[in-house]
Amino acid sequence: MTNSPVTLVAFAFLALLALASAVATVSFRNPIRSAVGLFVHILALAGLYITLSAHFLTAVQLIVYVGAVVVLFVFVIMLLGPDAEGISDDRGVATRALGAGGMGLLGVFLALTVVRLDVQAASRPQTFGTLKQVGEWIFGEAVIPFEAASALLTAGMLGAFAVARANHKKVSVTGDVATATAKPTGGQEG
C-alpha cells in the first residue's frame, strides 16, 4: 500500500463502507436487502484489496464472491420466496445486547493492539502470490482440500434444494398441482 493521501482516504472510506455494509447484511430482516448488503460488502473488500496492491485477491474476490456466491444467495432466496421471514424471537434481548457490546469491546481492543504493534514488513520471494505459484499450489499440494471443498459446497446446495422443495407444492408432468407429501419436521407422528 502506498502512503499517498488519496490511497489512505480511499482505504478509510472503503473500510467504513465495508463495516457499514456488514452491519446492514446482518441487520436487515428482508433477505433481498441482506443480499444487497453482502454485495456492497464484497465490493468494498475488493476495493480494499486494490488499495493494498493485492490485484489477484481483487480478481478472486470479484469472480468468486460477486459472480458466484451472491448470485447463489439470490437464487436460493428466490427459490424459497423473497417473503420468507425468519423466526422472530424476542427472548434473550439482554443477552444479545451484552454479546454485541462484548464483541464491540473486543473489536476496539484488537484495533488498539494492532495500532500499537511495530511490525516490520516480511521478506517474500519475488514470485510470491503470482498466478503461476497459486495454481501450482492449488493443483499440487492442496488439490485434495480443494476438491473436498467443492464436494461440500455441492452437498450444501443439494440440501438447500431439498429443504426448499419439501416446503412447496409439487407440480406433476401434466401440469396438475398436487399437495406436497412432505411432513413437517420437528413433531412426532401420532
C-alpha positions in Angstrom: 0.0 0.0 0.0 1.4 3.3 -1.0 1.2 6.0 1.6 -0.3 8.7 -0.7 -3.1 10.8 0.8 -5.5 9.6 -1.9 -4.8 6.0 -1.1 -5.2 6.5 2.6 -8.5 8.3 2.2 -9.8 5.6 -0.2 -8.7 2.9 2.2 -10.5 4.7 5.1 -13.7 5.2 3.1 -13.7 1.6 1.8 -13.1 0.3 5.4 -16.1 2.3 6.7 -18.2 1.1 3.8 -17.2 -2.5 4.5 -18.2 -2.1 8.1 -21.5 -0.4 7.4 -22.5 -2.9 4.8 -21.5 -5.9 7.0 -23.8 -4.5 9.8 -26.5 -3.9 7.2 -26.2 -7.5 5.9 -26.9 -9.0 9.4 -29.4 -6.3 10.4 -31.9 -6.3 7.6 -34.9 -8.6 8.0 -35.6 -8.7 4.3 -33.3 -11.3 2.7 -33.0 -9.4 -0.6 -31.7 -6.3 1.2 -29.3 -8.5 3.2 -28.0 -9.9 -0.1 -27.5 -6.4 -1.4 -25.7 -5.5 1.8 -23.4 -8.6 1.2 -22.9 -7.5 -2.4 -21.8 -4.0 -1.3 -19.5 -5.5 1.4 -17.8 -7.8 -1.1 -17.2 -4.8 -3.5 -15.8 -2.8 -0.6 -13.4 -5.6 0.3 -12.3 -5.8 -3.4 -11.6 -2.0 -3.3 -9.6 -2.5 -0.1 -7.5 -5.2 -1.8 -6.8 -2.7 -4.7 -5.6 -0.1 -2.2 -3.3 -2.8 -0.8 -2.0 -3.7 -4.3 -3.4 -7.2 -4.0 -4.7 -7.4 -7.5 -5.0 -11.2 -7.6 -7.2 -11.2 -4.5 -9.3 -8.4 -6.0 -9.9 -10.6 -9.1 -10.7 -13.7 -7.0 -13.0 -11.6 -4.7 -15.0 -10.3 -7.7 -15.1 -13.5 -9.7 -15.8 -16.0 -6.9 -17.9 -14.0 -4.4 -19.8 -11.5 -6.5 -20.0 -13.7 -9.5 -20.9 -16.9 -7.7 -21.8 -16.6 -4.0 -24.1 -13.6 -4.1 -25.8 -14.9 -7.3 -26.3 -18.2 -5.5 -27.7 -16.5 -2.4 -30.2 -14.5 -4.5 -31.1 -17.7 -6.4 -31.8 -19.6 -3.1 -33.8 -16.6 -1.8 -35.9 -16.6 -4.9 -36.3 -20.3 -4.7 -37.5 -20.1 -1.1 -39.5 -16.9 -1.7 -38.5 -13.4 -1.0 -41.2 -13.0 1.6 -39.8 -15.8 3.7 -39.3 -14.3 7.2 -37.1 -15.7 9.9 -38.5 -16.8 13.2 -38.9 -13.7 15.3 -37.7 -14.3 18.8 -37.8 -11.5 21.4 -36.4 -13.7 24.2 -32.8 -13.1 25.2 -32.6 -9.4 24.1 -30.4 -8.6 27.1 -28.1 -11.5 26.3 -27.8 -10.5 22.7 -27.1 -6.8 23.6 -24.5 -8.0 26.1 -22.9 -10.2 23.4 -22.9 -7.4 20.9 -21.3 -5.0 23.4 -18.7 -7.6 24.3 -17.8 -8.1 20.6 -17.6 -4.3 20.2 -15.2 -4.0 23.1 -13.2 -6.9 21.7 -13.0 -5.2 18.3 -11.8 -1.9 19.9 -9.2 -3.8 21.9 -7.9 -5.7 18.9 -7.8 -2.4 16.8 -5.8 -0.7 19.5 -3.5 -3.7 19.8 -2.8 -3.7 16.0 -2.2 0.1 16.0 0.4 -0.2 18.8 2.3 -3.1 17.1 5.5 -2.2 15.4 5.6 -4.8 12.7 8.3 -4.9 10.1 7.5 -6.0 6.5 8.3 -9.6 6.0 10.6 -10.5 3.1 9.0 -12.7 0.5 10.1 -14.3 -2.8 9.6 -12.3 -6.0 7.1 -14.9 -7.3 5.0 -14.9 -4.1 1.3 -14.7 -4.9 1.7 -14.9 -8.7 -0.9 -16.8 -10.7 1.6 -19.5 -11.5 2.5 -20.1 -7.9 -1.1 -20.1 -6.7 -2.1 -22.5 -9.5 0.8 -24.9 -8.7 -0.1 -24.8 -5.0 -3.9 -25.4 -5.5 -3.5 -28.2 -8.0 -0.4 -29.6 -6.3 -0.3 -30.0 -2.6 -3.8 -28.5 -1.9 -5.7 -30.5 -4.5 -7.5 -32.8 -2.0 -8.8 -29.9 0.2 -9.8 -28.0 -2.9 -11.8 -30.9 -4.2 -13.3 -31.7 -0.8 -14.5 -28.1 -0.5 -16.2 -28.4 -3.9 -17.9 -31.6 -2.8 -19.0 -30.0 0.4 -20.5 -26.9 -1.4 -22.3 -29.2 -3.8 -23.8 -31.2 -0.9 -24.9 -28.0 0.8 -26.6 -26.7 -2.3 -28.4 -30.0 -2.8 -29.5 -29.9 0.8 -30.9 -26.4 0.3 -32.8 -27.5 -2.7 -34.2 -30.5 -0.8 -35.4 -28.3 2.0 -36.9 -25.7 -0.4 -38.7 -28.4 -2.4 -40.2 -30.0 0.7 -41.9 -26.7 1.6 -43.5 -26.1 -1.8 -46.3 -27.7 -3.7 -45.2 -30.3 -6.3 -46.2 -29.9 -9.9 -46.8 -33.1 -11.9 -45.6 -33.6 -15.5 -49.1 -32.9 -16.8 -49.2 -29.6 -15.0 -51.6 -30.6 -12.3 -50.8 -29.2 -8.9 -50.6 -31.9 -6.2 -50.3 -31.3 -2.5 -46.8 -31.8 -1.1 -46.4 -35.1 0.5 -43.6 -33.9 2.8 -44.4 -34.0 6.5 -43.4 -31.1 8.7 -40.3 -31.9 10.7 -39.9 -31.3 14.4 -43.1 -33.0 15.5 -43.9 -36.7 16.2 -46.4 -38.7 14.3 -49.3 -39.8 16.4 
